[in-house]
Amino acid sequence: MMARILIADDEPNIREVISFALERAGFATVTARNGSEALLQLRRNAVDLIVLDIGMPEMDGLELCRQVRKSSDVPILFLSARDEEIDRVLGLEIGGDDYVTKPFSTRELVARVNVILKRARPGEKRPATLAHGKVRLDAARHAVSFDERPVTLTALEFEMLSAFLARPGLVLSREQIMEAAHGPNIYVSERTIDSHIRNLRAKFAEAGCSSIIETVHGVGFRLGAAS
């Protein structure tokens, strides 16, 4: 069955470009010019994913995400300008699944949509729970804890930690981590991966864990003792 994508952006040319690219890739699309119109479309149409611009009038993308998450876990891919890094991080923390920065490649956007939808399909998800040391990851609830204390992760950090927990004892290269977090054929810089690793370490350190991820110099990273 053809997946339906809602595209919410206040710029007509961006809506048109995204719609064309997604329809060419085999998806059905519906569009909205602002957050209020997007909510109306969601009431009228069952959608499989939302492509959501952060900076929209009337109701911005972050507030729309909050509204959607009150009643739905439909995947959300944020669009953001380059100077909206804080908003991108907040978007992931309140329930977004990924983001693409404007200006973007339509090929990259379609690839990310495919990756997100693949994760959401029944029968293709990770095991219900993963655990190591005092760390526990609950995939169904999208929740992580250390020594029974909750640790709040972004969607990408969650995917990265899942990759480590699924392969305890193995060293993962930056390329393997990149693919686990972003899916195949999507490139992000090594500095971005290192930044996510630092964020994971900081969040677990705040929860009392000083050994969540170890550096193996010249090779990559591996799961620490998590104690």
C-alpha positions in Angstrom: 0.0 0.0 0.0 1.3 3.4 -1.0 2.5 5.5 2.0 1.0 8.9 2.4 3.2 11.8 3.5 1.9 15.2 4.8 4.2 18.1 3.9 3.7 21.2 6.1 5.7 24.3 5.0 4.7 27.9 4.4 6.8 28.2 1.2 4.8 27.0 -1.9 7.9 26.2 -3.9 9.3 24.0 -1.2 6.0 22.1 -0.9 6.0 21.6 -4.6 9.6 20.4 -4.8 9.1 17.9 -1.9 5.8 16.7 -3.3 7.3 16.1 -6.7 10.3 14.2 -5.3 8.2 12.0 -3.0 5.5 11.2 -5.6 8.3 10.3 -8.0 9.6 7.9 -5.4 6.2 6.2 -5.1 4.6 8.1 -2.2 1.2 9.9 -2.1 1.3 13.4 -0.6 -1.0 16.0 1.0 0.2 19.5 1.8 -0.4 22.2 4.4 0.6 25.9 4.4 0.9 26.2 8.2 0.4 24.3 11.4 -3.3 24.9 11.8 -3.9 23.6 8.2 -1.7 20.6 9.0 -3.8 19.7 12.0 -6.9 19.9 9.7 -5.3 17.6 7.1 -4.4 15.1 9.9 -8.0 15.0 10.9 -9.1 14.4 7.3 -6.3 12.0 6.2 -4.4 9.0 7.7 -0.8 9.7 7.0 2.3 7.6 7.5 4.8 10.4 8.0 4.9 14.2 8.4 7.6 16.4 6.7 7.4 19.5 9.0 9.0 22.9 8.7 10.0 24.4 12.0 9.5 28.0 11.1 5.8 28.3 10.1 3.3 31.1 10.8 0.2 30.7 13.0 1.5 27.5 14.6 5.2 26.6 14.2 6.5 23.1 13.7 7.6 22.6 17.3 4.1 23.4 18.6 2.5 21.2 15.9 4.8 18.4 16.9 3.6 18.8 20.6 0.0 18.7 19.5 0.5 15.6 17.3 2.3 13.7 20.0 -0.7 14.1 22.3 -2.6 11.5 20.3 -0.3 10.0 17.6 3.2 8.5 17.2 3.3 9.2 13.4 6.9 9.7 12.4 8.0 13.4 12.0 10.9 14.6 9.8 11.7 18.3 10.6 12.9 20.8 8.0 15.0 23.6 9.5 17.2 26.5 8.5 20.9 26.3 9.2 20.7 28.8 12.1 18.0 26.9 14.0 20.2 24.3 15.6 18.6 24.8 19.1 15.2 24.3 17.6 16.3 21.2 15.7 17.5 19.6 19.0 14.3 20.6 20.8 12.3 19.1 18.0 14.0 15.8 18.4 13.6 15.9 22.1 9.8 16.5 21.9 9.2 13.7 19.6 10.7 14.3 16.1 12.4 11.4 14.4 15.0 13.2 12.3 15.7 16.5 10.5 16.9 17.8 7.2 18.6 21.3 7.0 17.6 23.8 4.4 18.7 24.0 1.6 18.5 20.3 1.2 18.9 17.6 -1.4 15.7 16.0 -2.4 17.6 12.7 -2.8 18.7 13.0 0.8 15.1 13.9 2.0 13.6 10.9 0.2 16.3 8.6 1.6 15.6 9.8 5.1 11.9 9.3 4.6 12.5 5.7 3.5 14.7 5.0 6.5 12.2 6.4 9.0 9.3 4.4 7.4 11.4 1.3 7.4 11.9 1.7 11.2 8.2 2.1 11.7 7.1 -1.0 9.8 6.0 -3.9 12.0 8.3 -6.9 12.0 11.4 -4.8 11.3 11.9 -3.3 14.7 14.7 -4.0 17.1 14.2 -6.4 20.1 11.7 -5.0 22.6 14.4 -4.4 25.2 18.1 -4.2 25.3 20.2 -4.1 28.5 23.9 -3.8 29.5 25.2 -3.2 33.0 22.7 -0.8 34.6 21.5 0.5 31.2 18.1 -0.5 29.9 16.5 0.5 26.5 12.8 -0.1 25.9 12.1 0.2 22.2 8.3 0.0 22.5 8.3 3.0 24.9 11.3 4.7 23.3 12.7 5.0 26.8 16.2 4.6 28.2 17.3 4.4 31.9 20.4 4.0 33.9 20.1 2.3 37.3 16.3 2.9 36.9 16.8 6.6 36.4 15.4 7.9 33.1 17.9 9.3 30.5 16.3 11.6 27.9 17.8 11.0 24.4 17.1 12.5 21.0 16.0 10.2 18.3 19.5 9.9 16.8 21.1 9.3 20.2 18.6 6.6 20.8 19.5 4.9 17.5 23.2 5.2 18.3 22.8 3.7 21.7 20.7 0.9 20.3 23.6 0.0 17.9 26.0 -0.2 20.8 23.7 -2.2 23.0 23.0 -4.7 20.2 26.7 -5.3 19.8 28.2 -5.3 23.3 32.0 -5.8 23.2 32.4 -4.9 19.5 34.1 -1.8 18.3 32.0 0.3 15.9 33.6 2.6 13.4 32.2 6.1 12.8 30.8 4.8 9.5 28.9 2.0 11.3 27.6 4.4 13.8 26.6 6.8 11.0 24.6 4.1 9.3 22.9 2.9 12.5 21.8 6.4 13.3 21.0 7.8 9.8 20.5 4.7 7.6 22.5 3.7 4.5 23.6 6.1 1.8 23.3 9.2 4.1 26.5 11.1 4.9 27.2 13.2 8.0 30.6 14.4 9.1 32.7 12.6 11.6 32.6 15.7 13.8 28.8 15.3 14.0 29.2 11.7 15.1 31.7 12.8 17.7 29.3 15.5 18.9 26.6 12.9 19.4 29.0 10.7 21.3 29.9 13.6 23.6 26.2 14.3 24.2 25.5 10.7 25.1 28.4 10.6 27.5 27.3 13.9 29.1 23.7 12.7 29.6 24.7 9.4 31.1 27.3 11.1 33.3 24.5 13.3 34.6 22.6 10.2 35.5 25.6 8.7 37.3 27.2 6.6 34.6 30.8 7.5 33.7 31.5 4.6 31.3 28.8 4.5 28.7 31.0 4.7 25.6 34.7 4.1 25.3 37.0 5.5 22.6 39.2 3.0 20.8 41.8 5.3 19.3 42.3 5.0 15.6 39.3 2.6 15.3 36.1 3.9 16.7 34.0 3.4 19.8 32.6 0.6 22.0 30.1 0.2 24.8 31.6 0.8 28.2 30.9 -1.1 31.5 27.7 1.0 31.9 28.1 0.8 35.7 
